[in-house]
Amino acid sequence: MRHFEARLGVRLLNRTTRKVPLTEAGERPLPALADLSQAVDKLNDLRSDPRGVLRSMAPQQPAELLQFPCIERRFPSGRRYRWEFWQDGRKQEVAVKGSLVLDNNERILQAARAGVGIAFLHEGTVREDLIRGELVEILADFTQLEEGFWLYYPSRKYLSAPLRHFIDWLKEINLYLKTPITHSI
């Protein structure tokens, strides 16, 4: 959002420790956004009543994702997530490209539901959408199903003692579950 504000040259949000209200400049586009929302609703109504021949294509290999619109994920550090796929025990990473970059699972899921592009989300996040047929799984042969806990933490030389103990505790649990442990970012 700060990047967007910098590009516009105007502050849209007043950030405090307790709340983040819109500024006067931030409130100005709200009527236009309401009109845009109505237009999207009309398009969704049309989309729910397809006519003619519908041809659907999906990537068959992870590298083919580069030919499709994808919803990118950005970590708090600013680094973009490289999608991870597995085949025959080997990891393959794909740096997808997309016009939308988000930092939160719920927003990524909303964008996928709206048809913005392909999303990379944990199965638990999309389970209900898959069951209802609102989303479809692709590249299922390239996923690695793992039980256990995953922890993403800053890669720093000096971790606090509580975090170090927590990491060690998760490693013990994952050894019990026979799952590899953490990734640092």
RODO-2510 file (C-alpha; in nm, 4 decimals, decimal comma):
residues 185
     n   res          X          Y          Z
     1     m     0,0000     0,0000     0,0000
     2     r     0,2849     0,2379     0,0769
     3     h     0,4316     0,1652    -0,2650
     4     f     0,0929     0,2471    -0,4198
     5     e     0,0736     0,5711    -0,2167
     6     a     0,4254     0,6616    -0,3297
     7     r     0,3300     0,6055    -0,6939
     8     l     0,0215     0,8241    -0,6504
     9     g     0,2109     1,0845    -0,4492
    10     v    -0,0636     1,1015    -0,1867
    11     r    -0,1317     0,9344     0,1488
    12     l    -0,4461     0,7189     0,1422
    13     l    -0,4361     0,5791     0,4965
    14     n    -0,3661     0,7304     0,8373
    15     r    -0,1726     0,4588     1,0176
    16     t    -0,1697     0,4475     1,3954
    17     t    -0,0996     0,1669     1,6381
    18     r    -0,4722     0,1231     1,6998
    19     k    -0,6398     0,1758     1,3605
    20     v    -0,5878     0,2525     0,9936
    21     p    -0,8643     0,4889     0,8729
    22     l    -0,8834     0,6355     0,5227
    23     t    -0,7633     0,9889     0,4627
    24     e    -0,9815     1,2336     0,2714
    25     a    -0,7850     1,1456    -0,0428
    26     g    -0,8388     0,7777     0,0337
    27     e    -1,2159     0,8242     0,0521
    28     r    -1,2441     1,0011    -0,2859
    29     p    -1,2248     0,6886    -0,5048
    30     l    -1,4924     0,5013    -0,3028
    31     p    -1,7867     0,5959    -0,5326
    32     a    -1,5854     0,4860    -0,8364
    33     l    -1,5002     0,1603    -0,6626
    34     a    -1,8707     0,1007    -0,5940
    35     d    -1,9398     0,1449    -0,9674
    36     l    -1,6531    -0,0916    -1,0446
    37     s    -1,7936    -0,3443    -0,7974
    38     q    -2,1324    -0,3307    -0,9741
    39     a    -1,9620    -0,3839    -1,3103
    40     v    -1,7752    -0,6866    -1,1735
    41     d    -2,1049    -0,8257    -1,0374
    42     k    -2,2608    -0,7916    -1,3852
    43     l    -1,9640    -0,9697    -1,5418
    44     n    -1,9926    -1,2469    -1,2821
    45     d    -2,3615    -1,2862    -1,3686
    46     l    -2,2669    -1,3266    -1,7353
    47     r    -1,9896    -1,5691    -1,6452
    48     s    -2,2292    -1,7864    -1,4444
    49     d    -2,4448    -1,8324    -1,7570
    50     p    -2,1917    -1,9528    -2,0186
    51     r    -2,3014    -1,9995    -2,3792
    52     g    -2,1273    -2,1685    -2,6677
    53     v    -1,8171    -2,3846    -2,6480
    54     l    -1,5993    -2,3292    -2,3459
    55     r    -1,2403    -2,4376    -2,3924
    56     s    -1,0334    -2,4603    -2,0792
    57     m    -0,6583    -2,4979    -2,0726
    58     a    -0,4371    -2,5540    -1,7738
    59     p    -0,0628    -2,5974    -1,7417
    60     q     0,0551    -2,9570    -1,7494
    61     q     0,4087    -2,8832    -1,6234
    62     p     0,5211    -2,6258    -1,3630
    63     a     0,7311    -2,4348    -1,6195
    64     e     0,4152    -2,3760    -1,8253
    65     l     0,2873    -2,1467    -1,5482
    66     l     0,4978    -1,8728    -1,7060
    67     q     0,2400    -1,8649    -1,9889
    68     f    -0,0544    -1,8093    -1,7529
    69     p    -0,1642    -1,5203    -1,5294
    70     c    -0,0670    -1,6028    -1,1729
    71     i    -0,1295    -1,4329    -0,8409
    72     e     0,2075    -1,3681    -0,6818
    73     r     0,2848    -1,3748    -0,3098
    74     r     0,5139    -1,1220    -0,1422
    75     f     0,6697    -1,1845     0,1978
    76     p     0,6956    -0,9009     0,4539
    77     s     1,0639    -0,8742     0,3571
    78     g     0,9527    -0,7759     0,0061
    79     r     1,0830    -1,0990    -0,1462
    80     r     0,8446    -1,2750    -0,3826
    81     y     0,7676    -1,6407    -0,3275
    82     r     0,9008    -1,8848    -0,5867
    83     w     0,6388    -2,1575    -0,6263
    84     e     0,7728    -2,4985    -0,5206
    85     f     0,6933    -2,8221    -0,7020
    86     w     0,8218    -3,1756    -0,6505
    87     q     0,8804    -3,4589    -0,8929
    88     d     1,0625    -3,7820    -0,8135
    89     g     1,1840    -3,6345    -0,4830
    90     r     1,3408    -3,3308    -0,6497
    91     k     1,2288    -2,9754    -0,5884
    92     q     1,1639    -2,7371    -0,8758
    93     e     1,0997    -2,3660    -0,8207
    94     v     0,9105    -2,1401    -1,0604
    95     a     0,9206    -1,7605    -1,0350
    96     v     0,5720    -1,6975    -1,1733
    97     k     0,4659    -1,3623    -1,3118
    98     g     0,1385    -1,1908    -1,2519
    99     s    -0,0243    -0,8511    -1,2546
   100     l    -0,1397    -0,8977    -0,8941
   101     v     0,0977    -0,9387    -0,5994
   102     l    -0,0541    -0,9988    -0,2537
   103     d     0,0744    -1,0812     0,0929
   104     n    -0,2193    -1,2591     0,2523
   105     n    -0,3904    -1,5949     0,1915
   106     e    -0,7444    -1,4583     0,2159
   107     r    -0,6818    -1,1928    -0,0500
   108     i    -0,5060    -1,4436    -0,2748
   109     l    -0,8050    -1,6771    -0,2356
   110     q    -1,0500    -1,3941    -0,3158
   111     a    -0,8535    -1,3074    -0,6293
   112     a    -0,8481    -1,6722    -0,7403
   113     r    -1,2241    -1,6993    -0,6833
   114     a    -1,2705    -1,3860    -0,8956
   115     g    -1,0740    -1,5474    -1,1785
   116     v    -0,7766    -1,3095    -1,1642
   117     g    -0,5277    -1,5905    -1,2103
   118     i    -0,3759    -1,9108    -1,0807
   119     a    -0,3005    -1,9155    -0,7071
   120     f    -0,0590    -2,1239    -0,5001
   121     l    -0,2310    -2,1978    -0,1686
   122     h    -0,2270    -2,4696     0,0958
   123     e    -0,4918    -2,7361     0,0393
   124     g    -0,6536    -2,6583     0,3739
   125     t    -0,7136    -2,3003     0,2626
   126     v    -0,9032    -2,4010    -0,0526
   127     r    -1,0600    -2,7323     0,0542
   128     e    -1,4185    -2,6020     0,0650
   129     d    -1,3792    -2,4236    -0,2696
   130     l    -1,2496    -2,7452    -0,4260
   131     i    -1,5400    -2,9463    -0,2835
   132     r    -1,7937    -2,6940    -0,4166
   133     g    -1,6210    -2,6917    -0,7565
   134     e    -1,5515    -2,3180    -0,7373
   135     l    -1,1783    -2,3824    -0,7794
   136     v    -0,9916    -2,6700    -0,9406
   137     e    -0,6568    -2,8183    -0,8496
   138     i    -0,3884    -2,8167    -1,1170
   139     l    -0,0428    -2,9757    -1,1252
   140     a    -0,1468    -3,2247    -0,8563
   141     d     0,1277    -3,4657    -0,9677
   142     f     0,3874    -3,2063    -0,8647
   143     t     0,2824    -3,1512    -0,5043
   144     q     0,4479    -3,2923    -0,1976
   145     l     0,2021    -3,3751     0,0748
   146     e     0,3567    -3,3372     0,4168
   147     e     0,2139    -3,3692     0,7631
   148     g     0,3477    -3,1646     1,0506
   149     f     0,4315    -2,8059     1,1262
   150     w     0,6148    -2,5539     0,9116
   151     l     0,7738    -2,2401     1,0436
   152     y     0,8947    -1,9435     0,8427
   153     y     1,1232    -1,7094     1,0321
   154     p     1,3848    -1,4451     0,9501
   155     s     1,7227    -1,5901     0,8671
   156     r     1,9276    -1,4165     1,1329
   157     k     2,2498    -1,5154     1,2951
   158     y     2,1272    -1,4391     1,6464
   159     l     1,7790    -1,5690     1,7236
   160     s     1,6129    -1,4899     2,0547
   161     a     1,6213    -1,7705     2,3105
   162     p     1,2398    -1,8182     2,3107
   163     l     1,2326    -1,8463     1,9298
   164     r     1,5296    -2,0873     1,9311
   165     h     1,3516    -2,3078     2,1915
   166     f     1,0285    -2,2960     1,9921
   167     i     1,2129    -2,4033     1,6745
   168     d     1,3804    -2,6904     1,8602
   169     w     1,0443    -2,7995     2,0030
   170     l     0,8864    -2,8018     1,6544
   171     k     1,1790    -3,0058     1,5229
   172     e     1,1167    -3,2690     1,7912
   173     i     0,7476    -3,2868     1,7046
   174     n     0,8219    -3,3091     1,3338
   175     l     1,0760    -3,5855     1,3926
   176     y     0,7980    -3,7742     1,5657
   177     l     0,5751    -3,7067     1,2626
   178     k     0,8693    -3,7771     1,0275
   179     t     0,8384    -3,4365     0,8586
   180     p     1,1196    -3,1990     0,7644
   181     i     1,1227    -2,8715     0,9571
   182     t     1,1465    -2,5055     0,8870
   183     h     1,2342    -2,2734     0,6061
   184     s     1,3924    -1,9386     0,6724
   185     i     1,3212    -1,6330     0,4595
***
